[in-house]
Amino acid sequence: MGAEEESREANQRSGTNPDPNPNTNPNPNPITESQFLSWKRQKDADTSARNAEAARKRAEDIAAGTVQMNGRELFLHEPWVFDNSQY
């Protein structure tokens, strides 16, 4: 840190810039709003397709009895378990 700071101070005093061509834009490859929105729609479509596939697989596994159900799934598939009318 000390050497870098001294070098920077020396460059400022002498008027030289260590980077002769400073990039004022931090993003060298700017994109347009339409390009971003297109990418975002594609990403959202991929995410929703992946989630739908996972939900479908989970439903198949529950129907086959290969995975343990959580409370909500148990309530939806076997509501008689939660029937308190007997008590």
DAMOVEN-V396393 format. One record per residue. N is the residue number from 1. RES is the residue in one small letter. PHI is phi in degrees with one decimal (NA if undefined). Layout:
# DAMOVEN-V396393
n->(N:N)
res->(RES:RES)
phi->(PHI:PHI)
This chain:
# DAMOVEN-V396393
n->(1:2:3:4:5:6:7:8:9:10:11:12:13:14:15:16:17:18:19:20:21:22:23:24:25:26:27:28:29:30:31:32:33:34:35:36:37:38:39:40:41:42:43:44:45:46:47:48:49:50:51:52:53:54:55:56:57:58:59:60:61:62:63:64:65:66:67:68:69:70:71:72:73:74:75:76:77:78:79:80:81:82:83:84:85:86:87)
res->(m:g:a:e:e:e:s:r:e:a:n:q:r:s:g:t:n:p:d:p:n:p:n:t:n:p:n:p:n:p:i:t:e:s:q:f:l:s:w:k:r:q:k:d:a:d:t:s:a:r:n:a:e:a:a:r:k:r:a:e:d:i:a:a:g:t:v:q:m:n:g:r:e:l:f:l:h:e:p:w:v:f:d:n:s:q:y)
phi->(NA:-62.6:-66.8:-65.1:-65.8:-62.7:-64.2:-64.3:-63.7:-65.0:-66.7:-68.4:-67.0:-82.4:85.0:-93.8:-106.5:-62.7:-112.6:-65.8:-125.2:-68.7:-87.9:-74.3:-96.6:-68.0:-107.2:-70.8:-120.4:-67.9:-118.0:-84.9:-63.8:-67.2:-65.0:-63.4:-64.2:-63.7:-62.4:-64.9:-62.5:-63.7:-63.9:-64.1:-64.8:-62.9:-64.8:-67.3:-65.7:-64.3:-66.9:-64.3:-64.3:-65.2:-65.4:-63.6:-64.4:-62.5:-62.5:-64.0:-66.2:-66.2:-62.9:-80.8:78.6:-89.8:-126.6:-81.4:-84.2:-85.9:-60.2:-64.4:-65.0:-63.3:-62.7:-73.7:-94.0:-137.3:-67.8:-62.8:-62.8:-99.2:-79.3:-97.8:-70.7:-75.8:-92.6)
